[in-house]
């Protein structure tokens, strides 16, 4: 029978610091604090699988798969992914804010 192997999630900040830096730069453009996103990475044979958990309660999730070369030298594809994630996070933070105000 085949073996089932759990893949270990690692911190984006430690595993792919260049990608993390690009995420921070992109989120700053949207006035989103780095603590509003929690990034993790799973290493695969093809590259890295990035998972971003966004907003106050980390309920929104964004995924991307990148190559090891992209991890070393982030390109426009990665920037676009972070822009989409930042927009998603910003919209959810605004929604959460207005829900809180109505209480």
C-alpha positions in Angstrom: 0.0 0.0 0.0 1.1 3.6 -0.6 2.4 5.7 2.3 0.6 8.7 3.4 2.9 11.5 4.4 1.9 14.7 6.1 3.5 17.8 4.6 4.7 20.3 7.1 3.6 23.9 6.9 6.4 26.4 7.4 6.4 30.1 7.9 6.4 32.1 4.6 8.7 34.7 6.3 11.4 32.1 7.1 11.1 29.7 4.2 10.8 32.3 1.4 12.0 35.7 2.7 12.1 37.3 -0.8 8.4 36.4 -1.4 7.5 37.6 2.1 9.2 40.9 1.4 7.2 41.2 -1.8 4.0 40.5 0.1 4.8 43.2 2.7 5.6 45.7 -0.1 2.3 44.9 -1.9 0.2 45.0 1.3 1.7 48.4 2.3 0.3 49.9 -1.0 -3.2 48.8 0.3 -2.5 50.1 3.8 -2.8 46.5 5.2 -0.7 45.6 8.2 1.5 42.5 7.9 -0.3 41.1 11.0 -3.6 40.9 9.0 -2.1 38.1 6.9 -0.5 34.8 8.0 1.5 33.1 5.3 2.6 29.5 5.3 4.4 27.4 2.8 4.5 23.7 2.0 7.5 22.5 0.0 6.8 20.2 -2.9 9.0 18.7 -5.6 7.7 21.3 -8.1 8.2 24.3 -5.8 6.3 25.9 -3.0 2.6 26.0 -2.2 1.7 29.3 -0.5 -1.3 29.7 1.7 -2.3 33.2 3.0 -4.9 33.4 5.8 -6.3 36.9 5.8 -8.2 39.4 7.9 -8.7 39.7 11.7 -10.0 36.1 12.2 -7.9 34.6 9.3 -11.1 33.4 7.7 -10.2 34.4 4.1 -7.8 32.1 2.3 -5.7 32.6 -0.8 -3.5 29.9 -2.5 -0.7 30.0 -5.0 1.9 27.6 -6.3 5.3 29.0 -7.3 8.5 27.5 -8.5 11.7 27.6 -6.5 13.1 30.1 -9.0 10.2 32.4 -8.4 10.8 32.0 -4.6 14.3 33.3 -5.1 13.4 36.0 -7.6 9.7 37.1 -7.2 8.1 38.1 -10.5 5.0 39.9 -11.7 2.9 36.7 -11.3 3.6 36.7 -7.6 3.0 40.5 -7.3 -0.4 39.9 -9.0 -1.3 37.2 -6.5 -0.5 39.4 -3.6 -2.5 42.3 -5.1 -5.5 40.0 -5.4 -5.0 38.8 -1.9 -4.6 42.4 -0.6 -7.8 43.5 -2.3 -9.7 40.5 -0.8 -8.3 41.3 2.6 -9.1 45.0 2.4 -12.7 44.3 1.3 -13.2 41.9 4.2 -11.6 44.2 6.7 -14.0 47.0 5.6 -17.0 44.7 5.9 -15.9 43.6 9.3 -15.4 47.2 10.4 -19.0 48.2 9.3 -20.4 45.1 11.1 -18.6 46.2 14.2 -19.9 49.8 13.9 -23.5 48.6 13.6 -23.3 46.8 17.0 
